[in-house]
Amino acid sequence: MSPKSIYHCIQGELADLEKSASLRTVPEVDNGADRYLRFKGEDLLNLASNDYLGLAGDSVLKEGATDAVAKYGCGAAASRLVTGNFGIYDQLEKELAEFHNREDSMVFSSGYAANLAIMDAFADKKTVVFSDKLNHASILDGIRMSGARQVRYRHNDMEHLEKRMADHADCDSRILITDTIFSMDGDLAHMEHIADLCDRYDTMLVVDEAHAEGVFGQGRGLCREMGVSDRVDLHMGAFSKGLGSMGGAVSGRRELVSYLRNRGRSFVFSTALPPAVIGASLAALRLVRSDDSRGRRLLEMSRELKLYLESLGFDCGMTQSQIIPVILGDNERTLGAQKFLLTKGLYVAAIRPPTVPPNTARLRLSMRADFTRTDIDLIRMAFEALKEEFL
Ligand SMILES: Cc1ncc(COP(=O)(O)O)c(C=O)c1O
């Protein structure tokens, strides 16, 4: 294809995206991790970030970051395996492994990079990977890049999963990977049932706890909450959401983590995170370890709001977490609802296909532990008005 025809194709595709209300643009948001963000000159209640515990702006994290900058400077300047290492990096991994009661932990530049590395290291074209249909894109990309055979099962459908596992029982190498909290639906993976099936079919179990960390299981994730963490082979998590910082992490048996350090290309061939990020992550980890009340408060508040929205007639799917979808179906309707809520003081994300399945466009409400009673009242009033306008 000549550059000119590539350009024409792209123009056509962009026009199609615009026509179907699917074109993505970066919003003009400022202070996007604060409880109130700034959008087009207005201060709006932030229901769109993943800063579930409200830690991104916490003074303890800021201090952790600035202390690390003062001691180590701004950049890591090399991959961890070369010279991009610092005492606080090792300290963070040590404390993380203790927190999860695992032999070892390692930190990645993002959760996305962690999922790529897991698949890169442990799967190849002889591997079958069982994957929930609603797993995060980084998991799908990792599987695709590894060349493994992806066997998807219907979302949270344990009968379907068992059938799939039985169909592939004679394969040499099997991995199951699942989000524990599904990022666009807020519902929970059936971890006990999944762990049983992995035992029965001798399958390596990998969990992505990106949205559960800091919130469930005294901050340690859903597997801890459900009492199955000892049955998980690799626990992947992220500092970028509930913990208010940045970076992915994987915890597990020493040999597995050591293998990842050697075989995970997104780790080997990428510059380490800067010291400020590590300082903030370490502060966040210590904070959550010493006080898990934020997560409990968040879940309580989320449960109440979900019940209220359902009582108004909104479809909140199967959520049992701090992520509350309000499923409206149609793209235009969802964008209209998002715009309407702006006029009521709320900033909410509108999520459309392909991020979610066709005809399930939705508002995604991301709750925060630092919401006040007044904030919750504002949300309630805005949705009461939305009901009048839309339902
Ligand atoms: C379930 C899940 N896993 C992994 C990631 C990637 O994490 P990060 O944003 O740190 O790259 C995300 C981010 O949205 C996610 O939702």
The ligand as a Gaussian input file, in Angstrom:
#p B3LYP/6-31G(d) Opt

LIG

0 1
 C       -8.056000      -5.493000      34.554000
 C       -6.932000      -4.622000      34.111000
 N       -5.701000      -5.162000      33.976000
 C       -4.657000      -4.425000      33.595000
 C       -4.783000      -3.089000      33.305000
 C       -3.592000      -2.296000      32.883000
 O       -3.070000      -1.607000      33.970000
 P       -2.259000      -0.239000      33.754000
 O       -3.268000       0.830000      33.545000
 O       -1.469000      -0.092000      35.001000
 O       -1.410000      -0.442000      32.539000
 C       -6.025000      -2.474000      33.428000
 C       -6.154000      -1.018000      33.143000
 O       -7.115000      -0.462000      32.797000
 C       -7.138000      -3.262000      33.831000
 O       -8.357000      -2.723000      33.922000

